[in-house]
Amino acid sequence: MSNETELKESNIYINWLENSITNEYYTYYKYSEFTNLNPIGCGAYGKVIRANWKNTDKLFALKIFNNDKTTLKEVVNENF
């Protein structure tokens, strides 16, 4: 696969993810909105971190994905 083809394929997944956030299929939170970040685990596609949502007692598990085409493609395919 040529670099140009790979770039086009990556852009398709990036555009899909950006549109999903814009259309509110996903809720987007800024990383800076969280405190007390504690690693829970990691795997092939990234890390999971336990965190508090700023100024609340609500706990979240944050998925932090690796920034690569394979991971992005898997996220897109897993959700739709």
Beta strands, then each sheet from edge to edge (+ up, - down):
strand 1: 34-43
strand 2: 46-53
strand 3: 59-65
sheet 1: 1+ 2- 3+
end
